[in-house]
Amino acid sequence: MITLLLFLLADSPFVHREATFEFTARAPMSRVAPLFGADKERVWSPDWNPRFLHPTPASDQRGMVFTVDHQHLSSIWVNTQLDVKNGVIQYVYVIPGVLATVITLKLTPRGETTHVRVEYDRTALSAEANAHVEQLWAQDRKAGPEWEQKINAYLAK
């Protein structure tokens, strides 16, 4: 049964890609972890502009739901885990008919700094979206330095 399932997945017309990057945030985890909430991320990532559906007014909490515009498309985001104390944060977002993405952040305190590991799992929802998933996968693998620069610039203020 498992062999058959693996064979069927291997022949799937929809691309699935996983990418991971890591960086160091130059502050203790108690200061860094809240910055990965969807509302608080706005302070260090100026292009990030979620529109909150729940809760309103916007507030970082487990189960928050918001949308983000991507050129002519809109994605629907749900926070599935927001454990800032233990450093685990996760979002799932879908662009209907295009792709589904799971983003998992794992933070580890390292004295006065925080190690951040970001995992992206992306799946095309149509064969036409395969190239887009491949393009995002290539970008995801190189995103660490940009995230590190942005968050550390904010933390240095």
Contacts in CASP RR format, 6 or more apart in sequence:
PFRMAT RR
TARGET T0000
AUTHOR 0000-0000-0000
METHOD contacts of the structure
MODEL  1
MITLLLFLLADSPFVHREATFEFTARAPMSRVAPLFGADKERVWSPDWNP
RFLHPTPASDQRGMVFTVDHQHLSSIWVNTQLDVKNGVIQYVYVIPGVLA
TVITLKLTPRGETTHVRVEYDRTALSAEANAHVEQLWAQDRKAGPEWEQK
INAYLAK
13 127 0 8 1.000
13 130 0 8 1.000
14 123 0 8 1.000
14 124 0 8 1.000
14 125 0 8 1.000
14 126 0 8 1.000
14 127 0 8 1.000
14 129 0 8 1.000
14 130 0 8 1.000
15 123 0 8 1.000
15 124 0 8 1.000
15 129 0 8 1.000
15 130 0 8 1.000
15 133 0 8 1.000
15 134 0 8 1.000
16 121 0 8 1.000
16 122 0 8 1.000
16 123 0 8 1.000
16 124 0 8 1.000
16 133 0 8 1.000
17 120 0 8 1.000
17 121 0 8 1.000
17 122 0 8 1.000
17 133 0 8 1.000
17 134 0 8 1.000
17 136 0 8 1.000
17 137 0 8 1.000
17 140 0 8 1.000
18 119 0 8 1.000
18 120 0 8 1.000
18 121 0 8 1.000
18 122 0 8 1.000
18 137 0 8 1.000
19 119 0 8 1.000
19 120 0 8 1.000
19 122 0 8 1.000
19 137 0 8 1.000
19 140 0 8 1.000
19 141 0 8 1.000
20 117 0 8 1.000
20 118 0 8 1.000
20 119 0 8 1.000
20 120 0 8 1.000
20 141 0 8 1.000
21 117 0 8 1.000
21 118 0 8 1.000
21 140 0 8 1.000
21 141 0 8 1.000
21 142 0 8 1.000
21 143 0 8 1.000
21 144 0 8 1.000
21 147 0 8 1.000
22 115 0 8 1.000
22 116 0 8 1.000
22 117 0 8 1.000
22 118 0 8 1.000
22 144 0 8 1.000
23 115 0 8 1.000
23 116 0 8 1.000
23 144 0 8 1.000
23 145 0 8 1.000
23 147 0 8 1.000
23 148 0 8 1.000
24 110 0 8 1.000
24 113 0 8 1.000
24 114 0 8 1.000
24 115 0 8 1.000
24 116 0 8 1.000
24 148 0 8 1.000
25 32 0 8 1.000
25 113 0 8 1.000
25 114 0 8 1.000
25 116 0 8 1.000
25 148 0 8 1.000
25 151 0 8 1.000
25 152 0 8 1.000
25 155 0 8 1.000
26 112 0 8 1.000
26 113 0 8 1.000
26 152 0 8 1.000
26 155 0 8 1.000
26 156 0 8 1.000
27 112 0 8 1.000
27 113 0 8 1.000
27 114 0 8 1.000
27 155 0 8 1.000
28 109 0 8 1.000
28 111 0 8 1.000
28 112 0 8 1.000
28 113 0 8 1.000
28 114 0 8 1.000
29 87 0 8 1.000
29 107 0 8 1.000
29 108 0 8 1.000
29 109 0 8 1.000
29 114 0 8 1.000
31 155 0 8 1.000
32 107 0 8 1.000
32 114 0 8 1.000
32 116 0 8 1.000
32 151 0 8 1.000
32 155 0 8 1.000
33 84 0 8 1.000
33 85 0 8 1.000
33 87 0 8 1.000
33 89 0 8 1.000
33 107 0 8 1.000
33 114 0 8 1.000
34 40 0 8 1.000
34 60 0 8 1.000
34 84 0 8 1.000
35 41 0 8 1.000
35 43 0 8 1.000
35 44 0 8 1.000
35 151 0 8 1.000
35 154 0 8 1.000
36 84 0 8 1.000
36 89 0 8 1.000
36 105 0 8 1.000
36 107 0 8 1.000
37 60 0 8 1.000
37 79 0 8 1.000
37 82 0 8 1.000
37 89 0 8 1.000
38 50 0 8 1.000
38 52 0 8 1.000
38 58 0 8 1.000
38 60 0 8 1.000
38 64 0 8 1.000
38 66 0 8 1.000
38 77 0 8 1.000
38 79 0 8 1.000
38 91 0 8 1.000
39 50 0 8 1.000
39 52 0 8 1.000
39 58 0 8 1.000
39 59 0 8 1.000
39 60 0 8 1.000
39 64 0 8 1.000
40 60 0 8 1.000
41 48 0 8 1.000
42 48 0 8 1.000
42 49 0 8 1.000
42 50 0 8 1.000
43 154 0 8 1.000
44 150 0 8 1.000
44 151 0 8 1.000
44 153 0 8 1.000
44 154 0 8 1.000
44 155 0 8 1.000
45 150 0 8 1.000
48 68 0 8 1.000
49 68 0 8 1.000
49 69 0 8 1.000
50 58 0 8 1.000
50 66 0 8 1.000
50 67 0 8 1.000
50 68 0 8 1.000
50 77 0 8 1.000
51 66 0 8 1.000
51 67 0 8 1.000
51 68 0 8 1.000
51 69 0 8 1.000
52 58 0 8 1.000
52 59 0 8 1.000
52 64 0 8 1.000
52 65 0 8 1.000
52 66 0 8 1.000
53 65 0 8 1.000
53 66 0 8 1.000
53 67 0 8 1.000
54 63 0 8 1.000
54 64 0 8 1.000
54 65 0 8 1.000
54 66 0 8 1.000
55 61 0 8 1.000
55 64 0 8 1.000
58 66 0 8 1.000
60 79 0 8 1.000
60 82 0 8 1.000
61 79 0 8 1.000
61 82 0 8 1.000
62 79 0 8 1.000
62 80 0 8 1.000
62 81 0 8 1.000
62 82 0 8 1.000
62 83 0 8 1.000
63 78 0 8 1.000
63 79 0 8 1.000
63 80 0 8 1.000
63 82 0 8 1.000
64 77 0 8 1.000
64 78 0 8 1.000
64 79 0 8 1.000
64 82 0 8 1.000
65 76 0 8 1.000
65 77 0 8 1.000
65 78 0 8 1.000
65 79 0 8 1.000
66 77 0 8 1.000
67 74 0 8 1.000
67 75 0 8 1.000
67 76 0 8 1.000
67 77 0 8 1.000
68 74 0 8 1.000
68 75 0 8 1.000
68 77 0 8 1.000
68 93 0 8 1.000
69 75 0 8 1.000
70 95 0 8 1.000
73 95 0 8 1.000
73 98 0 8 1.000
74 95 0 8 1.000
75 93 0 8 1.000
75 94 0 8 1.000
75 95 0 8 1.000
76 93 0 8 1.000
76 94 0 8 1.000
76 95 0 8 1.000
76 96 0 8 1.000
77 91 0 8 1.000
77 92 0 8 1.000
77 93 0 8 1.000
78 91 0 8 1.000
78 92 0 8 1.000
78 93 0 8 1.000
79 89 0 8 1.000
79 90 0 8 1.000
79 91 0 8 1.000
80 90 0 8 1.000
80 91 0 8 1.000
80 92 0 8 1.000
81 88 0 8 1.000
81 89 0 8 1.000
81 90 0 8 1.000
81 104 0 8 1.000
82 89 0 8 1.000
83 89 0 8 1.000
87 105 0 8 1.000
87 106 0 8 1.000
87 107 0 8 1.000
87 108 0 8 1.000
88 104 0 8 1.000
88 105 0 8 1.000
88 106 0 8 1.000
88 107 0 8 1.000
89 104 0 8 1.000
89 105 0 8 1.000
89 107 0 8 1.000
90 102 0 8 1.000
90 103 0 8 1.000
90 104 0 8 1.000
90 105 0 8 1.000
91 102 0 8 1.000
91 103 0 8 1.000
92 100 0 8 1.000
92 101 0 8 1.000
92 102 0 8 1.000
92 103 0 8 1.000
93 100 0 8 1.000
93 101 0 8 1.000
93 103 0 8 1.000
94 100 0 8 1.000
94 101 0 8 1.000
94 125 0 8 1.000
95 125 0 8 1.000
96 125 0 8 1.000
97 125 0 8 1.000
97 126 0 8 1.000
97 129 0 8 1.000
98 124 0 8 1.000
98 125 0 8 1.000
98 126 0 8 1.000
98 129 0 8 1.000
98 132 0 8 1.000
99 122 0 8 1.000
99 123 0 8 1.000
99 124 0 8 1.000
99 125 0 8 1.000
99 129 0 8 1.000
99 132 0 8 1.000
99 133 0 8 1.000
99 136 0 8 1.000
100 122 0 8 1.000
100 123 0 8 1.000
100 125 0 8 1.000
101 120 0 8 1.000
101 121 0 8 1.000
101 122 0 8 1.000
101 123 0 8 1.000
102 119 0 8 1.000
102 120 0 8 1.000
102 121 0 8 1.000
103 118 0 8 1.000
103 119 0 8 1.000
103 120 0 8 1.000
103 121 0 8 1.000
104 118 0 8 1.000
104 119 0 8 1.000
104 121 0 8 1.000
105 116 0 8 1.000
105 117 0 8 1.000
105 118 0 8 1.000
105 119 0 8 1.000
106 116 0 8 1.000
106 117 0 8 1.000
106 119 0 8 1.000
107 114 0 8 1.000
107 115 0 8 1.000
107 116 0 8 1.000
107 117 0 8 1.000
108 114 0 8 1.000
108 115 0 8 1.000
108 117 0 8 1.000
109 115 0 8 1.000
116 147 0 8 1.000
116 151 0 8 1.000
118 143 0 8 1.000
118 144 0 8 1.000
118 147 0 8 1.000
120 136 0 8 1.000
120 137 0 8 1.000
120 140 0 8 1.000
122 133 0 8 1.000
122 136 0 8 1.000
122 137 0 8 1.000
122 140 0 8 1.000
123 133 0 8 1.000
124 130 0 8 1.000
124 132 0 8 1.000
124 133 0 8 1.000
END
